[in-house]
Amino acid sequence: MPISKKRKFVKEGLFFAEINEFLRRVLAEDGYAGVQIKPKPESTHIIIQCTKIPDVVKRIPYIQKLIQLRHGFKNEEALKVYAEKVEARGLSAQAQAQSICYKLKGGLAVRRACYGVLKFIMDKNGKDGGAKGVEIIITGKLRGARAKAMKFNEGYMVTSGDAVKYYIVEAVEHVLLRQGTIGVRVKIMLPYDPTGKAGCSKRLPDIVTVLDPPAEKKDDDDDEPRDNFGGQPDFSQQQQQPQQPAADNATPYQPREPYQQQQQQQPAGYDAQGQGQGQFFGQQPNQSFVTPSGPGNSL
């Protein structure tokens, strides 16, 4: 029967949540750190991540049978359960929260239990630690009858932005003690690891890597002769060509005199200084005009 995508996603989410809660309760003492579910056409693969592989392998047939009966798988071939060891145990928030719970159940003091786990997670010399930052919060009736919260943190921790999605791992556990329920919350910021096995394979967005400039290559244009592109005249070739003798009737080239040396000719009616002559400014010359009434009469 076909199923819609929305119902399919909801069904897969419920299946994962139920399997995760079941394994968390059953494998609490074996260092349970998470589960991966990979559905395939032939069968469904369930990969259990834990810190104590031999103890989990012994219980795989029992776990596989319970899951098969609960979710109605047809046969044993339709469901396969595997165990995978956690590479860095100190970077698993689920495993470290379980460790704090068992220390508190054993009667260890809260401060001593939390600082021991804090040091183990931040230990960069060991193979299991090396986190960038960690935060542990313990809430409940720790000493007296009044509940309170204690916070232990160390290192660098991002709390906002896109980096929280792939750099922060978080786990919450509960301890049922005689005085009441104690809540344990562990947040770990993973280090950078290009392989992705012991940390996050993505770089933080605020990290800038300055690369060295590449070595300058020798320009080949300096060695080769330049071609005449674009129709530009080549003056170097013109200088190399010998000058041809001039013809007999050709006029030799005479350089033009400078502009200051040329004598400027003033128009008629102006003197050498460029001033107008007197006959145009109030001086009336003795001239006779011929009129229709006679030559002697003037206006």
Secondary structure, DSSP 8 states (H G I E B T S, - for coil): ----HHHHHHHHHHHHHHHHHHHHHHTGGGTEEEEEEEE-SS-EEEEEEES-HHHHHHHHHHHHHHHHHHHT-SSGGGEEEEEEE-S-GGG-HHHHHHHHHHHHHTT--HHHHHHHHHHHHH-SSSSS---SEEEEEEEE-SSSSS-EEEEEEEE----SSTTHHHHEEEEEEEEE-SS-EEEEEEEEE--B-TTSSSSBSS--TT-------------GGGTS-----TT---HHHHHHS------TT---------TTTS-----TTB-TTS-B-GGGTT--------BTTBSS---
